[in-house]
Amino acid sequence: MPRGHYSLHDTHDHTPLGEEHFHCAPGPSGWRYVSQRVAPSGEHSGSVDLTLDELGRPLRLELNAASWQVRAGALDGVTWVRTDPTGVHATEGNAPAHAFTGTSPAFLVATARLLRLTPASPATRVRLVAFTDPVLAPRTLDQSWALLNRETHTTDNAPLIVDEYQVTALDTGEQHTVHLTGDVVLSAPGIELENLESPPSTFP
C-alpha cells in the first residue's frame, strides 16, 4: 500500500498550496485512494476519498474543502451532490462525462487507469467533470491523453515502470506532461511527490 505525501503549488506563480498526505491500494472492487489536505499554515483544509471499479470508473467519490462537500459516482454518466458549508442547501448535478478530475493527484491516476493507453495508442479524448477549489464548483471539460513513452528503471526492489503522458486541454490547446508509476504520480503541473514510504502498486 503506497503511502506518502505530495506538495501542491499554483501552476502559474508557484505559490505553495499545501500538502496532500495519502495512501492508496488496489482492492476487491478496483482501487481506492484516501488523503488529507494540509494548508501551508498547517491547518487541515480538505480530504479526498476515491474508489474505482476494476475498469477504472468512479464507483464513489467524496471530496471536502472549505466546509463544502461533494459526493459523486458514475451513474447515467456521472452524478454528484454538492452541499454548502451550512449543510442546509444541497444541489444535484449530472453530466454525460466519463469520470471526475480536480487538483488531487488521485484524479491523474484514475484517468490513466480508465483509458489504459499503450505507447501505440492514438491520443484519446475524455470528458471529465472538474471540481475546482476552493468551493468544489463543478465544471465539465474535455481533455486528450496520449502515452508518449514507457520506461523501465531498475531499483533495489522490483523494476519501476514510468509512463509519460501528454495531456491536452481541448478548449485552450494547453499541453502538459504527467509522469506516473503504478498508482503514484511522480510529477505533474502543480504536483511534486515529496515522500513515498512504500513502492507503488502495480495494476493487473
VENBELPE-V933738 format. One record per pair of residues at least 12 apart in sequence whose C-alpha atoms are under 8 Angstrom apart, sorted by sequence separation. I is the first residue (numbers start at 1). J is the second residue. If there is no record, write none. Layout:
# VENBELPE-V933738
i: <I | I>
j: <J | J>
This chain:
# VENBELPE-V933738
i: <7 | 8 | 22 | 23 | 35 | 36 | 49 | 50 | 60 | 61 | 70 | 80 | 81 | 99 | 128 | 129 | 150 | 151 | 165 | 166 | 176 | 177 | 6 | 7 | 22 | 34 | 35 | 48 | 49 | 60 | 69 | 70 | 79 | 80 | 127 | 128 | 150 | 164 | 165 | 176 | 5 | 6 | 21 | 22 | 34 | 35 | 48 | 49 | 59 | 60 | 68 | 69 | 79 | 80 | 127 | 128 | 149 | 150 | 164 | 165 | 5 | 6 | 20 | 21 | 33 | 34 | 47 | 48 | 58 | 59 | 68 | 69 | 79 | 127 | 128 | 148 | 149 | 164 | 5 | 20 | 21 | 33 | 34 | 47 | 48 | 58 | 68 | 69 | 78 | 79 | 126 | 127 | 147 | 148 | 149 | 163 | 164 | 184 | 4 | 5 | 20 | 21 | 32 | 33 | 46 | 47 | 57 | 67 | 68 | 77 | 78 | 125 | 126 | 147 | 148 | 162 | 163 | 183 | 184 | 3 | 4 | 19 | 20 | 32 | 33 | 46 | 47 | 67 | 76 | 77 | 78 | 125 | 126 | 147 | 148 | 162 | 163 | 182 | 183 | 3 | 4 | 18 | 19 | 32 | 46 | 66 | 76 | 77 | 78 | 125 | 126 | 146 | 147 | 162 | 181 | 182 | 183 | 3 | 18 | 19 | 31 | 32 | 45 | 46 | 76 | 77 | 78 | 124 | 125 | 145 | 146 | 161 | 162 | 182 | 183 | 2 | 3 | 18 | 19 | 30 | 31 | 45 | 46 | 77 | 78 | 123 | 124 | 145 | 146 | 160 | 161 | 182 | 1 | 2 | 17 | 18 | 29 | 30 | 31 | 77 | 78 | 123 | 124 | 145 | 1 | 2 | 17 | 18 | 29 | 30 | 31 | 123 | 144 | 145 | 1 | 16 | 18 | 29 | 30 | 74 | 122 | 123 | 143 | 144 | 29 | 30 | 31 | 74 | 121 | 143 | 144 | 30 | 121 | 143 | 144 | 101 | 119 | 142 | 143 | 98 | 99 | 100 | 101 | 102 | 119 | 141 | 142 | 97 | 98 | 99 | 100 | 101 | 102 | 103 | 117 | 118 | 119 | 141 | 142 | 97 | 98 | 99 | 100 | 101 | 102 | 103 | 117 | 119 | 141 | 96 | 97 | 100 | 119 | 97 | 95 | 57 | 58 | 57 | 58 | 97 | 95 | 57 | 56 | 82 | 56 | 48 | 50 | 56 | 57 | 52 | 55 | 56 | 55 | 56 | 70 | 68 | 69 | 65 | 66 | 68 | 65 | 66 | 65 | 65 | 109 | 33 | 109 | 109 | 109 | 108 | 105 | 20 | 105 | 25 | 24 | 26 | 14 | 25 | 26 | 11 | 11 | 10 | 9 | 2 | 8 | 9 | 8 | 7 | 8 | 6 | 7 | 6 | 7 | 6 | 7 | 5 | 6 | 5 | 6 | 4 | 5 | 4 | 5 | 4 | 3 | 4 | 2 | 3 | 2 | 3 | 2 | 1 | 2 | 1 | 2 | 1 | 2 | 1>
j: <19 | 20 | 34 | 35 | 47 | 48 | 61 | 62 | 72 | 73 | 82 | 92 | 93 | 111 | 140 | 141 | 162 | 163 | 177 | 178 | 188 | 189 | 19 | 20 | 35 | 47 | 48 | 61 | 62 | 73 | 82 | 83 | 92 | 93 | 140 | 141 | 163 | 177 | 178 | 189 | 19 | 20 | 35 | 36 | 48 | 49 | 62 | 63 | 73 | 74 | 82 | 83 | 93 | 94 | 141 | 142 | 163 | 164 | 178 | 179 | 20 | 21 | 35 | 36 | 48 | 49 | 62 | 63 | 73 | 74 | 83 | 84 | 94 | 142 | 143 | 163 | 164 | 179 | 21 | 36 | 37 | 49 | 50 | 63 | 64 | 74 | 84 | 85 | 94 | 95 | 142 | 143 | 163 | 164 | 165 | 179 | 180 | 200 | 21 | 22 | 37 | 38 | 49 | 50 | 63 | 64 | 74 | 84 | 85 | 94 | 95 | 142 | 143 | 164 | 165 | 179 | 180 | 200 | 201 | 21 | 22 | 37 | 38 | 50 | 51 | 64 | 65 | 85 | 94 | 95 | 96 | 143 | 144 | 165 | 166 | 180 | 181 | 200 | 201 | 22 | 23 | 37 | 38 | 51 | 65 | 85 | 95 | 96 | 97 | 144 | 145 | 165 | 166 | 181 | 200 | 201 | 202 | 23 | 38 | 39 | 51 | 52 | 65 | 66 | 96 | 97 | 98 | 144 | 145 | 165 | 166 | 181 | 182 | 202 | 203 | 23 | 24 | 39 | 40 | 51 | 52 | 66 | 67 | 98 | 99 | 144 | 145 | 166 | 167 | 181 | 182 | 203 | 23 | 24 | 39 | 40 | 51 | 52 | 53 | 99 | 100 | 145 | 146 | 167 | 24 | 25 | 40 | 41 | 52 | 53 | 54 | 146 | 167 | 168 | 25 | 40 | 42 | 53 | 54 | 98 | 146 | 147 | 167 | 168 | 54 | 55 | 56 | 99 | 146 | 168 | 169 | 56 | 147 | 169 | 170 | 128 | 146 | 169 | 170 | 126 | 127 | 128 | 129 | 130 | 147 | 169 | 170 | 126 | 127 | 128 | 129 | 130 | 131 | 132 | 146 | 147 | 148 | 170 | 171 | 127 | 128 | 129 | 130 | 131 | 132 | 133 | 147 | 149 | 171 | 127 | 128 | 131 | 150 | 129 | 129 | 98 | 99 | 99 | 100 | 140 | 140 | 110 | 110 | 136 | 111 | 104 | 106 | 113 | 114 | 110 | 113 | 114 | 114 | 115 | 136 | 135 | 136 | 133 | 134 | 136 | 134 | 135 | 135 | 136 | 180 | 106 | 183 | 184 | 185 | 185 | 185 | 104 | 191 | 183 | 183 | 201 | 190 | 201 | 203 | 189 | 190 | 190 | 190 | 184 | 190 | 191 | 191 | 191 | 192 | 191 | 192 | 192 | 193 | 193 | 194 | 193 | 194 | 194 | 195 | 194 | 195 | 195 | 196 | 196 | 196 | 197 | 196 | 197 | 197 | 198 | 198 | 198 | 199 | 199 | 200 | 200 | 201 | 201>
